Amino acid sequence: MASLSDILSSIQNGVVAANNLTLQMNGSLLNISGQIATINSQITTINTTKISKVVVQKFTASGTYTPTAGMIYCIIETLGAGSGAGGVENRGGTANSIAGGGGAGSRSIKFATAATIGASQTVTIGAAGTGGAAGANNGTAGGDTSVGTLCIGKGAAAGGGGSLALGCLGGVQGTGDITGTGQSGISGAIGDSSAGVWVQGGGGGSSPYGGGGRSTSNGSGGASSITGENATGFGAGGGSGSSANNGAGAAGGNGTPGLAFIIEFLNT
């Protein structure tokens, strides 16, 4: 038979083992609680930064860009305005007269956070260039389009008037993370065919969001003149006029204005 002291020793050892097990279990519970807290923190971070909505703000006139509530970051795009095409003159006799087409504005893209935008940004939409009046007159340049100083699309250059003129240059590279140049206007041309001399005014440069004015064309025969065609959409150049066989002077076509839009990514 075991002695009383042996029995008491066994009981004490059992109590110690039970206490150790309890401590281990409590430690495991604390570790699990810490992991749960970390997971909950990560879930909170995901919920506060996830994209729940996309909004587009479009500007066809100058104004102010105020971020939509909950905007986390955005993509800004600006397009400069197209220039007007040149006008053509009556050169007398059997002379022909052609001019160059207007150029397209350049396009710029910028990625920005809410902190970069701040409370608001001023939006300026570039004005469309106008075609040169009948005569040896240049078209006017297109204006720049900007959202603050963050993103700027440049307007196309003036020029293209008179006789045998080159097309207007497109907008140069502006400001942004991605920048490009605008398409230049097409130069006018004079050629010979079996029917005689023909003349062709220069077409306007096209943009990603607008079509340049089409080329004008006059055949041989009696005096004739054609007014240049206006551009369509946004940021495109006007087409030039043309005059054949002592035809009257003709005006160039107008360019189209710039454009800006902001794609916002929201957490609401």
C-alpha positions as CSV (number, residue, x, y, z in Angstrom):
1,M,0.0,0.0,0.0
2,A,1.3,3.5,-0.9
3,S,2.2,5.7,1.9
4,L,0.4,9.0,2.6
5,S,3.4,11.0,1.6
6,D,3.5,9.2,-1.8
7,I,-0.2,10.0,-2.3
8,L,0.3,13.6,-1.4
9,S,3.3,13.9,-3.8
10,S,1.2,12.5,-6.7
11,I,-1.5,14.9,-6.0
12,Q,0.9,17.8,-6.0
13,N,2.5,16.7,-9.2
14,G,-1.0,16.5,-10.8
15,V,-1.8,20.0,-9.6
16,V,1.4,21.3,-11.1
17,A,0.8,19.6,-14.4
18,A,-2.7,21.0,-14.5
19,N,-1.5,24.5,-13.8
20,N,1.2,24.2,-16.5
21,L,-1.5,23.0,-19.0
22,T,-3.7,25.9,-18.0
23,L,-0.8,28.4,-18.6
24,Q,-0.1,26.9,-22.0
25,M,-3.8,27.1,-23.0
26,N,-4.0,30.7,-21.8
27,G,-0.8,31.5,-23.8
28,S,-2.3,29.9,-26.9
29,L,-5.5,31.9,-26.4
30,L,-3.6,35.1,-26.1
31,N,-1.7,34.3,-29.3
32,I,-4.9,33.6,-31.1
33,S,-6.4,36.8,-29.9
34,G,-3.4,38.7,-31.2
35,Q,-3.7,37.1,-34.6
36,I,-7.5,37.9,-34.7
37,A,-6.6,41.5,-33.9
38,T,-4.1,41.6,-36.7
39,I,-6.6,40.2,-39.2
40,N,-9.3,42.6,-38.1
41,S,-6.8,45.5,-38.6
42,Q,-6.0,44.2,-42.1
43,I,-9.7,43.9,-42.9
44,T,-10.3,47.5,-41.7
45,T,-7.4,48.7,-44.0
46,I,-8.9,46.9,-47.0
47,N,-12.4,48.3,-46.3
48,T,-11.0,51.8,-46.1
49,T,-9.0,51.6,-49.3
50,K,-11.1,49.4,-51.6
51,I,-12.7,50.9,-54.7
52,S,-16.4,50.8,-54.4
53,K,-17.3,53.3,-57.1
54,V,-15.9,55.0,-60.3
55,V,-17.1,58.5,-61.3
56,V,-16.2,60.5,-64.4
57,Q,-16.2,64.3,-64.4
58,K,-16.1,65.8,-67.9
59,F,-15.2,69.4,-68.7
60,T,-16.1,71.0,-72.1
61,A,-15.9,74.5,-70.6
62,S,-13.5,76.0,-68.1
63,G,-14.5,75.6,-64.5
64,T,-13.3,74.0,-61.2
65,Y,-12.6,70.4,-60.5
66,T,-13.8,69.5,-57.0
67,P,-13.2,65.9,-56.1
68,T,-16.2,63.7,-55.4
69,A,-16.5,62.7,-51.7
70,G,-14.5,59.5,-51.0
71,M,-12.1,60.0,-53.9
72,I,-8.9,58.1,-53.3
73,Y,-7.1,58.6,-56.5
74,C,-7.9,59.7,-60.1
75,I,-6.7,59.7,-63.7
76,I,-6.7,63.1,-65.4
77,E,-6.7,63.6,-69.1
78,T,-6.4,66.8,-71.0
79,L,-6.5,67.6,-74.8
80,G,-5.4,70.9,-76.3
81,A,-7.5,72.6,-78.9
82,G,-7.1,72.3,-82.6
83,S,-6.0,75.2,-84.8
84,G,-7.8,76.8,-87.7
85,A,-6.8,76.2,-91.3
86,G,-5.4,78.9,-93.6
87,G,-7.4,81.0,-96.0
88,V,-6.7,81.3,-99.7
89,E,-6.5,84.3,-102.0
90,N,-7.5,85.1,-105.5
91,R,-4.2,85.2,-107.3
92,G,-5.6,86.4,-110.6
93,G,-5.2,85.0,-114.1
94,T,-5.4,81.3,-114.2
95,A,-3.5,80.9,-110.9
96,N,-4.5,78.5,-108.2
97,S,-4.3,78.9,-104.5
98,I,-4.2,76.4,-101.7
99,A,-3.5,76.5,-97.9
100,G,-2.5,74.1,-95.1
101,G,-4.9,72.4,-92.7
102,G,-5.0,73.1,-89.0
103,G,-3.2,70.9,-86.5
104,A,-4.6,68.8,-83.6
105,G,-4.0,69.5,-79.9
106,S,-1.7,67.3,-77.8
107,R,-3.0,64.8,-75.2
108,S,-1.6,64.4,-71.7
109,I,-2.5,61.9,-68.9
110,K,-1.8,62.3,-65.2
111,F,-2.3,59.9,-62.2
112,A,-3.0,61.8,-58.9
113,T,-4.0,61.0,-55.4
114,A,-6.5,62.9,-53.3
115,A,-3.7,64.6,-51.4
116,T,-2.2,65.8,-54.7
117,I,-5.5,67.2,-55.8
118,G,-6.4,68.9,-52.6
119,A,-9.7,70.8,-52.2
120,S,-10.0,71.6,-55.9
121,Q,-8.1,72.4,-59.1
122,T,-8.8,75.1,-61.8
123,V,-9.8,73.6,-65.2
124,T,-9.0,75.7,-68.3
125,I,-10.4,74.4,-71.6
126,G,-8.4,75.5,-74.7
127,A,-10.4,77.7,-77.2
128,A,-10.7,76.4,-80.7
129,G,-8.5,78.1,-83.4
130,T,-10.5,79.9,-86.1
131,G,-9.9,79.5,-89.8
132,G,-8.1,82.3,-91.7
133,A,-10.4,84.7,-93.5
134,A,-10.5,84.6,-97.4
135,G,-7.1,85.8,-98.6
136,A,-3.6,84.9,-97.6
137,N,-4.4,84.6,-94.0
138,N,-3.3,82.2,-91.4
139,G,-5.6,80.3,-89.1
140,T,-5.3,81.0,-85.3
141,A,-3.7,78.7,-82.8
142,G,-5.7,76.4,-80.5
143,G,-5.5,77.1,-76.7
144,D,-4.0,74.9,-74.0
145,T,-6.2,72.7,-71.8
146,S,-5.1,72.3,-68.2
147,V,-6.1,71.0,-64.8
148,G,-4.1,73.2,-62.5
149,T,-0.4,72.7,-63.3
150,L,-0.8,68.9,-62.9
151,C,-1.9,68.0,-66.4
152,I,-1.6,70.2,-69.5
153,G,-2.5,69.4,-73.2
154,K,-1.1,71.9,-75.6
155,G,-3.0,73.7,-78.4
156,A,-2.0,73.3,-82.0
157,A,0.1,76.1,-83.7
158,A,-1.2,78.8,-86.0
159,G,-0.3,79.0,-89.7
160,G,-1.2,77.5,-93.0
161,G,-2.4,80.6,-94.8
162,G,-1.6,81.9,-98.3
163,S,-0.5,80.0,-101.3
164,L,1.3,76.6,-101.3
165,A,1.4,76.8,-97.4
166,L,2.3,73.9,-95.2
167,G,-0.1,72.5,-92.7
168,C,-0.1,73.8,-89.1
169,L,2.0,72.0,-86.5
170,G,0.1,69.9,-83.9
171,G,0.4,70.6,-80.2
172,V,3.8,69.9,-78.6
173,Q,4.2,67.7,-75.6
174,G,2.5,69.0,-72.5
175,T,2.7,68.1,-68.8
176,G,1.7,64.8,-67.3
177,D,2.9,61.2,-66.6
178,I,2.1,60.4,-70.3
179,T,2.3,63.1,-72.9
180,G,2.1,63.0,-76.7
181,T,2.1,65.4,-79.6
182,G,-0.8,66.4,-81.8
183,Q,-1.1,65.5,-85.5
184,S,-0.1,68.3,-87.8
185,G,-2.4,69.6,-90.5
186,I,-1.9,68.4,-94.1
187,S,-0.3,70.7,-96.7
188,G,-2.2,71.7,-99.8
189,A,-1.3,70.3,-103.2
190,I,-1.5,71.1,-106.9
191,G,-1.2,68.5,-109.6
192,D,-1.8,67.7,-113.3
193,S,-4.3,65.2,-114.6
194,S,-5.5,64.3,-118.1
195,A,-8.3,66.8,-117.6
196,G,-5.9,69.6,-116.6
197,V,-4.8,71.1,-113.3
198,W,-6.4,70.3,-110.0
199,V,-5.9,71.8,-106.6
200,Q,-6.5,70.4,-103.1
201,G,-6.6,72.2,-99.8
202,G,-5.0,70.6,-96.8
203,G,-7.0,68.5,-94.4
204,G,-6.9,69.1,-90.6
205,G,-5.2,66.9,-88.1
206,S,-7.3,64.5,-86.1
207,S,-7.2,64.0,-82.3
208,P,-8.2,60.9,-80.2
209,Y,-11.6,62.6,-79.7
210,G,-12.2,64.6,-82.9
211,G,-11.9,64.5,-86.7
212,G,-10.0,67.0,-88.7
213,G,-11.8,69.0,-91.5
214,R,-11.6,67.2,-94.8
215,S,-9.5,68.4,-97.7
216,T,-11.2,70.5,-100.4
217,S,-10.6,69.7,-104.0
218,N,-11.2,71.8,-107.2
219,G,-10.9,70.4,-110.7
220,S,-9.9,72.1,-113.9
221,G,-12.3,74.3,-115.9
222,G,-13.9,77.5,-114.8
223,A,-13.1,79.6,-111.8
224,S,-14.0,77.9,-108.5
225,S,-13.3,78.1,-104.8
226,I,-14.3,76.0,-101.8
227,T,-14.4,77.1,-98.1
228,G,-12.5,74.9,-95.7
229,E,-14.4,72.4,-93.7
230,N,-14.7,72.8,-89.9
231,A,-13.3,70.1,-87.6
232,T,-15.6,67.9,-85.4
233,G,-15.4,66.7,-81.9
234,F,-12.6,67.9,-79.7
235,G,-9.0,69.0,-80.3
236,A,-9.0,68.6,-84.1
237,G,-7.8,71.0,-86.9
238,G,-9.9,72.7,-89.5
239,G,-9.5,71.9,-93.2
240,S,-8.2,74.6,-95.6
241,G,-9.9,76.3,-98.5
242,S,-8.8,76.1,-102.1
243,S,-9.2,78.3,-105.2
244,A,-8.7,77.3,-108.8
245,N,-8.5,79.2,-112.1
246,N,-8.8,82.7,-110.8
247,G,-11.5,81.6,-108.3
248,A,-12.5,83.8,-105.4
249,G,-10.6,83.7,-102.1
250,A,-11.9,81.2,-99.5
251,A,-11.8,81.0,-95.7
252,G,-10.2,78.1,-93.8
253,G,-12.2,75.8,-91.5
254,N,-12.3,76.2,-87.8
255,G,-10.6,73.8,-85.3
256,T,-12.4,72.4,-82.3
257,P,-12.0,73.2,-78.5
258,G,-10.0,71.2,-76.0
259,L,-11.4,68.7,-73.5
260,A,-10.6,67.5,-70.0
261,F,-12.0,64.7,-67.9
262,I,-11.1,63.1,-64.6
263,I,-11.8,59.4,-63.8
264,E,-12.2,59.1,-60.0
265,F,-11.8,56.0,-58.0
266,L,-13.9,56.2,-54.8
267,N,-14.3,54.5,-51.5
268,T,-17.7,55.3,-50.1
